Amino acid sequence: MERWHSDQRRALRAGHIGSERADDLEEPRIVWDTADAQFTENLAAARAYSAETGASAAPRHATALDKPVGSG
C-alpha cells in the first residue's frame, strides 16, 4: 500500500492527477508531503510540551504526544 501512496504522490507532483482526483484521495487521509506531515506532528508535540510545562526548552529525554521534543 505504501508503494501505491508513493506513486500517487509522484503523479500529483508531476501534474498527472487533477484536482478532482486529488480531492477524492484526500478523503482516506493520504499524506501528500511526508516531510510537511512530520513537521506538523513535531510542532504539535512541541506546542503540547510547552502548554503542559510552561517551558519551551525541553530536557533531552522529554516527550509529548508520544514524540521526542527534547534537545541535546
C-alpha positions in Angstrom: 0.0 0.0 0.0 2.9 2.4 0.8 4.2 1.9 -2.8 0.8 3.0 -4.1 0.8 6.1 -1.9 4.3 6.9 -3.2 3.2 6.5 -6.8 0.2 8.8 -6.2 2.5 11.5 -4.6 4.8 11.3 -7.6 1.8 11.6 -10.0 0.5 14.6 -8.2 3.8 16.4 -8.3 4.2 15.6 -12.0 0.8 17.1 -12.7 -0.8 13.8 -13.7 -3.5 13.9 -11.1 -6.2 16.5 -11.5 -7.7 18.5 -8.5 -10.9 16.4 -8.5 -8.9 13.1 -8.2 -6.7 14.7 -5.5 -9.8 15.7 -3.6 -11.0 12.1 -3.8 -7.7 10.8 -2.5 -7.8 13.3 0.4 -10.8 11.5 1.9 -8.8 8.5 3.1 -6.3 10.9 4.6 -3.4 10.4 2.1 -0.4 12.4 3.1 0.9 14.1 0.1 4.0 15.6 1.6 5.6 13.4 4.3 8.2 16.0 5.4 5.4 18.5 5.9 3.3 16.0 7.8 6.3 15.1 10.1 7.0 18.8 10.7 3.4 19.4 11.6 3.3 16.5 14.1 6.6 17.5 15.7 5.4 21.1 16.0 2.2 19.9 17.7 4.3 17.9 20.1 6.5 20.9 20.9 3.4 23.1 21.5 1.8 20.4 23.7 5.0 20.2 25.8 5.2 23.9 26.2 1.5 24.2 27.1 1.9 21.4 29.7 5.1 22.6 31.3 5.2 26.3 30.5 8.7 25.8 29.1 9.9 25.8 25.5 13.3 24.3 26.2 12.8 20.6 26.9 15.3 18.2 28.5 16.9 15.6 26.3 14.5 12.8 27.1 11.3 14.8 27.2 8.3 13.7 25.1 4.9 15.0 24.3 2.2 13.3 22.2 4.4 10.2 22.0 7.1 12.2 20.2 10.6 13.2 21.5 10.7 17.0 22.0 14.0 17.4 24.0 17.2 18.9 22.7 20.6 17.7 23.5 
